[in-house]
């Protein structure tokens, strides 16, 4: 995770086809990004939201810092969805368990951040899903409704054929719920982003494992027939939601609940989609909860450090796993490694490339014959 502006990072995909060697290089790059640690610049307090950029002197910065601590109410009555965890060096982490389609979750996030005035806000997003922070809800609603062939092509180019198709099927499920409820997922993350910008000296971190890593690990855990079965279930998951389902959205994450029901038929998916991400989110939260530097009392003096106050915004289905992993020694390298492509995946990639090449040759042949017929010579 980057320190200053991970949410503004643009992801540019190359138009050219990637070879197997390039895929392996991309896998190594993804694993390296997963293990990146947060670093702070020596003058971090000169760059932040909540009025920090308007400060003209160290004294003004110090005053703003003290005002933030004065506003911080660690004894405030927080929503029932908030769970508090502690670090060995005195840091306090407040997990807000949310449902991605719930307006009540947005209110919980707002109330928690405003009361705690945190040093860091961590959300269950990765850089591949960061666009939902900058786009408005109408644009996002249109995006999830319009799953075009171009989006499928980009997904395949980014994740490979099988994993790319699976990602689009998952987006189809999300689009189905969005269509039924008229609510765009991730509202709590967008609210956390906007609220964090109003808190002085508050950093915003993306805490989830990159989705290409999750999808590749999940897909590699399934047999060939399990992949076909899962794709079939996702493809035809389009029934209407009942009024009870809509009400459940206010209490739990409906999308994760639907996935959990499928996971019951595919036990290996629980490990890769839920349990491993619990480990990764725990790692991200613990990294973010390290002591934070404070503005020095006088110019030229070294900054001190104080225990961090962190607000983590995660799906309610991850709260229990994070609690269970909090005091454990975690093997983060194991959950970010990308398995080598299976024989099935390699075969599908070759077949697809040969098919596209064959179609291109056939199209050129037909155009050549048509040109010959139309030529006056």
ZAGUVO-68579 format. One line per field, with one value per residue (C-alpha): residue number from 1; y, z, x. Coordinates in steps of 0.5 Angstrom, whole numbers, m for minus. Layout:
<pts>
n <- [NUM  ...] .
v <- [Y  ...] .
w <- [Z  ...] .
u <- [X  ...] .
</pts>
This chain:
<pts>
n <- [1  2  3  4  5  6  7  8  9  10  11  12  13  14  15  16  17  18  19  20  21  22  23  24  25  26  27  28  29  30  31  32  33  34  35  36  37  38  39  40  41  42  43  44  45  46  47  48  49  50  51  52  53  54  55  56  57  58  59  60  61  62  63  64  65  66  67  68  69  70  71  72  73  74  75  76  77  78  79  80  81  82  83  84  85  86  87  88  89  90  91  92  93  94  95  96  97  98  99  100  101  102  103  104  105  106  107  108  109  110  111  112  113  114  115  116  117  118  119  120  121  122  123  124  125  126  127  128  129  130  131  132  133  134  135  136  137  138  139  140  141  142  143  144  145  146  147  148  149  150  151  152  153  154  155  156  157  158  159  160  161  162  163  164  165  166  167  168  169  170  171  172  173  174  175  176  177  178  179  180  181  182  183  184  185  186  187  188  189  190  191  192  193  194  195  196  197  198  199  200  201  202  203  204  205  206  207  208  209  210  211  212  213  214  215  216  217  218  219  220  221  222  223  224  225  226  227  228  229  230  231  232  233  234  235  236  237  238  239  240  241  242  243  244  245  246  247  248  249  250  251  252  253  254  255  256  257  258  259  260  261  262  263  264  265  266  267  268  269  270  271  272  273  274  275  276  277  278  279  280  281  282  283  284  285  286  287  288  289  290  291  292  293  294  295  296  297  298  299  300  301  302  303  304  305  306  307  308  309  310  311  312  313  314  315  316  317  318  319  320  321  322  323  324  325  326  327  328  329  330  331  332  333  334  335  336  337  338  339  340  341  342  343  344  345  346  347  348  349  350  351  352  353  354  355  356  357  358  359  360  361  362  363  364  365  366  367  368  369  370  371  372  373  374  375  376  377] .
v <- [0  7  12  19  18  10  12  17  12  10  4  3  m3  m5  m6  m11  m19  m21  m27  m32  m29  m22  m26  m29  m22  m19  m24  m22  m15  m16  m20  m14  m9  m14  m14  m6  m3  4  9  17  22  27  33  29  34  39  35  33  34  38  45  42  45  52  52  57  56  50  53  53  46  45  48  44  38  40  41  35  31  36  34  26  23  16  14  16  11  8  4  m3  m5  m3  m7  m5  m8  m6  m7  m8  m1  2  3  3  0  1  m4  m2  m8  m6  m8  m6  m4  m1  6  5  3  9  13  8  10  18  17  13  18  24  22  19  24  18  18  13  10  3  1  m6  m4  m5  m1  m5  m2  5  8  7  13  18  16  19  14  15  14  8  5  6  2  m4  m4  m4  m10  m10  m14  m9  m10  m17  m16  m12  m17  m22  m18  m16  m23  m28  m32  m36  m31  m25  m29  m31  m23  m21  m26  m24  m17  m19  m22  m15  m11  m16  m14  m6  m7  m10  m5  1  2  2  m2  1  7  6  7  13  16  14  17  24  24  22  28  33  30  34  29  23  18  14  7  1  m5  m11  m16  m14  m17  m21  m25  m27  m29  m33  m36  m38  m41  m45  m48  m51  m57  m56  m59  m54  m48  m50  m51  m44  m41  m44  m42  m35  m34  m36  m32  m27  m28  m23  m21  m21  m16  m20  m20  m12  m12  m17  m12  m7  m12  m16  m16  m19  m20  m24  m28  m30  m32  m36  m40  m42  m43  m48  m52  m50  m51  m48  m42  m40  m41  m36  m31  m30  m33  m31  m24  m24  m25  m20  m15  m16  m15  m8  m6  m8  m4  2  2  3  9  16  22  28  35  38  43  47  48  44  39  32  29  25  19  17  11  11  11  7  6  0  0  m8  m12  m15  m22  m20  m18  m25  m27  m21  m21  m29  m27  m20  m23  m29  m29  m29  m32  m26  m29  m35  m31  m27  m32  m33  m41  m42  m43  m50  m54  m52  m45  m45  m50  m45  m39  m43  m45  m38  m34  m40  m38  m31  m32  m36  m31  m26  m30  m32  m25  m23  m28  m26  m19  m21  m25  m19  m14  m18  m19  m11  m10  m7  m10] .
w <- [0  m1  4  1  m5  m7  m8  m14  m18  m25  m28  m35  m39  m45  m51  m53  m52  m46  m47  m42  m40  m39  m35  m30  m29  m28  m23  m19  m20  m16  m11  m9  m9  m4  1  0  7  9  10  12  10  15  14  13  17  12  7  9  9  14  13  14  7  9  15  14  20  25  30  26  24  32  34  29  31  38  36  33  39  43  38  39  43  44  49  44  44  37  33  34  28  31  34  38  37  41  39  43  43  45  38  37  31  30  25  22  20  14  8  2  m1  6  7  15  14  11  17  21  18  18  26  27  23  26  33  33  28  26  24  19  15  12  7  4  m3  m7  m13  m18  m15  m13  m19  m14  m10  m15  m19  m17  m16  m23  m27  m22  m23  m31  m31  m27  m31  m38  m38  m45  m50  m49  m41  m42  m47  m42  m36  m40  m42  m35  m31  m36  m40  m35  m29  m33  m35  m28  m26  m31  m28  m21  m24  m27  m20  m17  m23  m21  m14  m16  m21  m16  m10  m14  m10  m12  m8  m4  m1  5  2  m2  5  9  3  4  11  12  7  13  18  19  19  17  12  7  6  1  5  1  m3  m11  m14  m19  m14  m11  m17  m19  m13  m12  m19  m18  m12  m16  m21  m28  m27  m21  m25  m30  m25  m21  m28  m29  m23  m23  m30  m29  m22  m24  m20  m17  m10  m5  0  6  2  1  9  10  6  12  17  13  6  1  m4  1  3  m4  m5  2  0  m7  m2  1  m5  m6  0  m3  m5  3  4  m2  m2  5  10  6  5  13  14  9  12  19  16  13  19  24  19  19  27  28  32  28  28  31  29  33  39  36  29  28  33  32  31  37  36  39  39  32  32  26  23  19  14  12  10  16  14  15  22  26  22  23  30  30  27  30  35  31  27  20  14  9  3  3  1  m4  m8  m15  m17  m24  m29  m30  m36  m37  m37  m42  m46  m46  m48  m54  m56  m56  m59  m65  m66  m66  m71  m75  m75  m77  m83  m85  m85  m89  m94  m95  m96  m101  m105  m105  m107  m113  m115  m115  m118  m125  m127] .
u <- [0  2  2  0  m5  m6  m14  m11  m7  m9  m9  m7  m7  m3  m7  m2  m3  1  5  6  13  9  4  9  12  6  5  11  9  3  6  11  5  2  8  9  9  7  12  12  16  19  14  8  4  5  1  m6  m14  m18  m14  m7  m6  m8  m3  3  7  9  5  m1  0  1  m5  m9  m6  m8  m15  m16  m14  m19  m25  m23  m28  m25  m31  m36  m42  m41  m45  m47  m43  m36  m31  m25  m18  m12  m4  2  4  m2  m6  m13  m17  m24  m27  m34  m37  m41  m46  m44  m51  m54  m55  m55  m47  m46  m49  m44  m38  m40  m41  m35  m30  m33  m33  m26  m22  m17  m10  m11  m18  m17  m22  m23  m21  m15  m12  m16  m23  m21  m25  m31  m28  m28  m34  m41  m46  m50  m44  m42  m50  m49  m42  m45  m51  m47  m43  m40  m35  m30  m30  m30  m24  m20  m22  m19  m13  m12  m13  m13  m18  m22  m20  m23  m29  m30  m29  m34  m39  m38  m40  m46  m48  m47  m50  m56  m57  m56  m61  m66  m64  m63  m57  m49  m45  m39  m42  m39  m32  m34  m36  m30  m26  m30  m30  m22  m21  m24  m20  m13  m7  m11  m8  m13  m10  m13  m13  m15  m11  m11  m17  m13  m9  m16  m19  m13  m12  m19  m20  m14  m17  m22  m22  m24  m32  m32  m30  m36  m41  m39  m39  m46  m49  m46  m49  m56  m57  m62  m68  m72  m70  m75  m77  m74  m67  m68  m69  m63  m59  m59  m56  m51  m48  m52  m47  m42  m48  m50  m43  m43  m48  m44  m38  m42  m42  m34  m31  m24  m27  m28  m21  m19  m24  m26  m21  m14  m17  m18  m11  m9  m14  m11  m4  m6  m10  m4  1  m3  m4  4  5  4  9  7  9  15  14  19  22  28  26  25  18  15  11  4  0  m5  m12  m15  m22  m22  m28  m30  m35  m39  m37  m29  m30  m30  m24  m20  m21  m19  m13  m11  m6  m3  3  1  4  3  7  3  m4  m1  3  0  0  3  m3  m6  m6  m13  m12  m6  m10  m16  m11  m8  m14  m17  m11  m11  m19  m18  m12  m16  m22  m17  m14  m21  m24  m17  m19  m26  m24  m19  m24  m29  m24  m22  m29  m30  m24  m25  m18] .
</pts>
